[in-house]
């Protein structure tokens, strides 16, 4: 039986616990993000992962563009000897996402994305006390029955995602709190 954090396909083995991709038992250099992306895809072989799902799992807490995903996919295709026009490992569903299509040699791990690493989900927030206070006031007004819609806007890289994630983490577990996020990623 295969270790839940280990997958084999063709000459390749992915060992998530050791953060390693091996070909015929020899470690293949690959970036951490590309390996994380491969582990996510292997978590549900044959199933489509949308770009949004991949951004949420592989780049949790980080705002990136489609280019980061494209670079990681390209890196994986190079090290796996895969071809986008005739995929044997990673298939593209244009404009939607990606799926792992190679057959696994042994029993696959249970479906679902891997659990997020606590370091990956931690959010650093600097000098945003006023903004957090504003969000807390808006939430208190909503709890009091006054409907609220709050938009967090600004230039790229100023910490909008970090602010929202910090706010949501502060109020995690509140049963009456519903939140949704939208992201505009430059294409």
Secondary structure, DSSP 8 states (H G I E B T S, - for coil): ---TTEEEETTEEEETTTTEEEETTEEE---HHHHHHHHHHHHTTTS-EEHHHHHHHHSTT----HHHHHHHHHHHHHHHT--GGG-SSEEEETTTEEEE-S--SS----SS-----HHHH-----S-HHHHHHHHHHHHHHHTT---------STTSSHHHHHHHHHHHTTT-TT-----------
